[in-house]
Structures are given as C-alpha cells and as structure tokens.
Amino acid sequence: MKKFYTRTGDDGKTGILGEGRVGKYDLRMEALGTLDELSAALGLARSLQRDPDIGQRIVGLQRKLYELMAEVAASPENAGKFAQINADTLASLEELIDRISMQVETPEGFIVPGESTGSAAIALARTITRRAERRVAELLDRGDLQNQYVLRYLNRLSSLLFVMELELLKSQNSKEPLMAKEKSE
C-alpha cells in the first residue's frame, strides 16, 4: 500500500525545487499555498460552468498555474530549469483579455459578486489571484524570485478573471451586474 505521508515535514520545514528546506511559514510557501488555493478556486469555477469552452479555458489557466508554481517553488539557482512564464505567455493572456473585453461592457464602479454561482466563483478566484500577486511581489522584492513575468502574469490573470465574470453575467443573465453603489434616479 502506498503511503500518502512522508513525515519529512513534521519538523515544520518543507522542501523546495533545489537544495535546501524552508519553514512552512516562509513567504515562498505562503505564495505557493495561495497559488494552490487559486487553482482549487478555478476548479470550483470550472465545475459550475455550463459552457464547455469556458471550462476548457479554465483548465488551461490551471495548467499554466502549475508551471508558474514550479518556478515559484524553485531555488534561485534552479529557477532557469522551471522558467515557463515569459513575454509570449503574457501576450497570449493579453490577447484573450482583449478578445473578451470587446464582448462586454466595463461597469462604472465596483460590482457585487453573486449574481450566479459561476460568476461568483470566478470573482473568488480573482480575489485569490490578487493575494497571490501580492505574495509574489514580495518574493521579487526580497530577491527570492527573479522572473518579473510571473508577477505580470498574475496581474493580467486577475484582469482576465474580471472580464470572464462580466462575460458570464452577460451570457447567463443578460442584464447589468449588481453595482456596489446604487444608482440614483
């Protein structure tokens, strides 16, 4: 029988991709945990989608997140082996954002998530993305991560998830999203 535990983390430390171990509370582990949480939130969002194209788009994002997580998990001397996030990755994300943006209207102000379970799950994933972005920004600032494209990717990913939320609201409700500030008449 295969064991699903190793006991190597019982001392409060965990391995990284490369030499050495870090505390489970280390900023790198916090960033990785947040990225893992993001992937799970995207999985929830995917499970709630009726449109198979949106589901496939989300799977692609989840797979790209695993590439990004490998780079974040790599020690500085091993980062090059795992570098997958680059200018082309960013350009692809921007093209997708632009394509969806042409189909939706940008609301005037903040929207209140929850008009549908699918769009609310996308909104949740967007907020987790923003937290991951903050953690990665700190890793870059500390010098623990060198690839600026990782941060840029997360920034664009939050924009993509926002326009995807608008896209879902448009396709599911064909009405304006609920705004944080009520319109005065």
Buried (B, 14 or more C-beta within 10 A) or exposed (E): EEEEEEEEEEEEBBBBBBEEBBEEEBBBBBBBBBBBBBBEBBBBBBEBBEEEEBBEBBEEBBEBBEBBBBBBBBBEEBBEEBBBBEEEBBEBBBEBBEEBBEEBEEBEEEBEBEBBBBBBBBBBBBBBBBBBBBBBBBBBEEEBBBBEBBBBBBBBBBBBBBBBBBBBBBBBEEEBBBEEEEEEE
